[in-house]
Amino acid sequence: MRKSLRLIVAALVAFAITSSIALAAVNVKSLPTATFSGATVNLTGGNFSGLGSVPAIATLTVTGTVSYQCANPQGHLSPGQNPVAAQPGTASQDLGNADHNGRGTINDLSATATAPNPAPSAQTVGCGGGGSTQWTVVNPVVTVTGANLTITQGGSTVFCRNYTGNGTGTAC
């Protein structure tokens, strides 16, 4: 009985070790490249191998700021003084590795940040000086300032990259 128990424990330990090694063996064939354009970041070209048959999911999350114009009671516009945080945008994509011998590719993964809803107050945006309630915020312009790509597999992160502009970014 003890011998059987030892064999079972040894098999479970071997399985755990090989599973963790398999997840650690992800190879980057080409880094994903980010393109920033206004409120959107587009990722292309990421190519990975060693992912095995467990589906890998790429998640792109973008952050940014929103600038507003201020309209006075007569309808004249002037720029707001205080940008505010945009609502983050997120998009996910299955890398297709489960059907391609452990190889996965990012194909045009895009995420877009949006203006907050409801819009911030005129005071928050810096319209009309301190305390004025006569101004309204109009014409939001969203600009993405950063992005994060995280690839997960079986609940574990196997790849992570941060982007602050066009290019291949930096490791997390």
C-alpha positions as CSV (number, residue, x, y, z in Angstrom):
1,M,0.0,0.0,0.0
2,R,2.8,2.4,0.9
3,K,4.6,1.6,-2.4
4,S,1.4,2.5,-4.4
5,L,1.0,5.8,-2.4
6,R,4.6,6.7,-3.1
7,L,4.2,6.0,-6.8
8,I,1.1,8.2,-6.9
9,V,2.8,11.1,-5.1
10,A,5.9,10.8,-7.3
11,A,3.7,10.8,-10.5
12,L,1.9,13.9,-9.2
13,V,5.2,15.7,-8.4
14,A,6.6,14.9,-11.9
15,F,3.4,16.1,-13.5
16,A,3.5,19.4,-11.5
17,I,7.2,20.0,-12.4
18,T,6.7,19.3,-16.2
19,S,3.6,21.5,-16.2
20,S,5.4,24.4,-14.7
21,I,8.4,23.9,-17.1
22,A,6.0,23.8,-20.1
23,L,4.5,27.1,-19.1
24,A,8.0,28.6,-18.6
25,A,9.1,27.4,-22.0
26,V,7.2,30.1,-24.0
27,N,9.4,31.4,-26.8
28,V,8.9,34.8,-28.4
29,K,9.5,34.5,-32.1
30,S,8.6,38.1,-32.8
31,L,7.5,40.8,-30.3
32,P,4.1,42.4,-30.9
33,T,4.4,46.0,-32.2
34,A,2.0,48.7,-30.9
35,T,0.7,51.5,-33.0
36,F,-0.9,54.4,-31.0
37,S,-3.5,56.5,-32.9
38,G,-5.7,58.9,-30.9
39,A,-7.8,56.8,-28.6
40,T,-6.7,53.4,-29.9
41,V,-3.8,51.1,-29.7
42,N,-3.4,48.4,-32.3
43,L,-1.0,45.4,-31.8
44,T,0.3,43.3,-34.6
45,G,3.0,40.7,-35.3
46,G,3.4,38.9,-32.0
47,N,4.4,35.3,-32.7
48,F,4.9,32.8,-29.9
49,S,5.9,29.1,-29.7
50,G,6.0,26.6,-26.8
51,L,2.5,27.3,-25.7
52,G,1.3,23.7,-25.9
53,S,-2.3,22.8,-26.3
54,V,-3.8,24.8,-23.5
55,P,-5.5,27.9,-25.1
56,A,-3.5,31.2,-24.6
57,I,-5.4,34.4,-24.4
58,A,-3.9,37.8,-25.2
59,T,-5.5,40.8,-23.3
60,L,-4.7,44.4,-24.3
61,T,-5.7,47.1,-21.9
62,V,-5.2,50.8,-22.8
63,T,-5.3,53.9,-20.6
64,G,-5.3,57.6,-21.5
65,T,-6.5,61.1,-20.9
66,V,-9.4,63.2,-22.1
67,S,-9.2,66.9,-22.9
68,Y,-12.3,69.0,-23.3
69,Q,-13.2,72.4,-24.6
70,C,-15.2,74.8,-22.5
71,A,-18.2,76.6,-23.8
72,N,-19.2,79.8,-22.0
73,P,-22.9,80.9,-21.8
74,Q,-22.5,82.8,-25.2
75,G,-21.2,79.6,-26.9
76,H,-17.6,80.7,-27.3
77,L,-15.1,77.9,-26.9
78,S,-11.8,77.9,-25.0
79,P,-9.6,74.9,-24.0
80,G,-10.1,73.2,-20.7
81,Q,-7.1,73.5,-18.3
82,N,-7.2,70.0,-16.7
83,P,-7.2,66.8,-18.7
84,V,-9.0,63.9,-16.9
85,A,-8.5,60.2,-17.0
86,A,-10.2,58.3,-19.8
87,Q,-12.2,55.1,-19.3
88,P,-9.7,52.2,-20.0
89,G,-10.4,50.0,-23.0
90,T,-9.8,46.3,-23.2
91,A,-9.8,43.7,-25.9
92,S,-8.9,40.0,-25.9
93,Q,-7.9,37.4,-28.5
94,D,-7.4,33.6,-28.5
95,L,-3.9,33.0,-29.9
96,G,-5.0,29.8,-31.7
97,N,-2.1,27.8,-30.2
98,A,-4.3,24.8,-29.2
99,D,-4.9,24.1,-32.9
100,H,-1.4,25.0,-34.2
101,N,1.1,22.8,-32.4
102,G,1.7,25.3,-29.6
103,R,2.3,28.3,-31.8
104,G,0.2,31.4,-31.4
105,T,0.0,34.7,-33.2
106,I,-1.5,38.1,-32.4
107,N,-3.6,39.4,-35.3
108,D,-4.7,43.0,-35.2
109,L,-5.6,43.3,-31.6
110,S,-7.1,46.7,-30.9
111,A,-8.4,48.5,-27.8
112,T,-9.9,52.0,-27.4
113,A,-10.1,54.3,-24.4
114,T,-13.3,56.4,-24.1
115,A,-14.4,59.6,-22.5
116,P,-16.0,59.3,-19.0
117,N,-19.7,59.0,-18.9
118,P,-21.1,61.1,-17.4
119,A,-18.8,63.9,-18.5
120,P,-16.8,65.6,-15.7
121,S,-18.0,69.0,-14.4
122,A,-16.8,72.3,-15.8
123,Q,-14.9,72.9,-12.6
124,T,-13.0,69.6,-12.8
125,V,-11.9,70.4,-16.4
126,G,-10.9,73.9,-15.4
127,C,-13.4,75.9,-17.3
128,G,-14.1,79.6,-16.5
129,G,-11.8,80.0,-13.6
130,G,-12.5,79.0,-10.0
131,G,-16.0,78.1,-9.1
132,S,-17.8,79.2,-12.3
133,T,-20.9,77.2,-12.9
134,Q,-21.9,78.9,-16.2
135,W,-19.6,76.9,-18.4
136,T,-20.2,73.5,-20.0
137,V,-17.7,70.9,-21.3
138,V,-17.8,69.9,-24.9
139,N,-15.8,68.2,-27.7
140,P,-13.9,65.5,-25.7
141,V,-10.6,64.4,-27.3
142,V,-9.3,61.0,-26.0
143,T,-5.6,60.3,-26.2
144,V,-4.2,56.9,-25.3
145,T,-1.0,57.2,-23.2
146,G,-0.2,53.6,-22.3
147,A,-1.1,50.0,-23.0
148,N,-0.5,46.6,-21.4
149,L,-0.4,43.3,-23.1
150,T,-0.8,40.2,-20.9
151,I,-1.0,36.7,-22.2
152,T,-2.5,34.1,-19.9
153,Q,-2.6,30.4,-20.1
154,G,-4.4,28.1,-17.7
155,G,-4.9,31.1,-15.2
156,S,-1.1,32.0,-15.2
157,T,0.6,34.9,-16.9
158,V,3.1,33.7,-19.5
159,F,4.0,37.0,-21.1
160,C,3.6,40.6,-20.2
161,R,4.6,43.8,-22.0
162,N,4.0,47.6,-21.4
163,Y,3.8,50.2,-24.2
164,T,3.9,54.0,-23.9
165,G,4.2,54.7,-27.6
166,N,4.7,53.1,-31.0
167,G,7.1,50.1,-30.9
168,T,7.8,46.9,-29.1
169,G,7.5,48.2,-25.5
170,T,9.2,46.9,-22.4
171,A,8.8,43.8,-20.3
172,C,6.6,44.0,-17.3
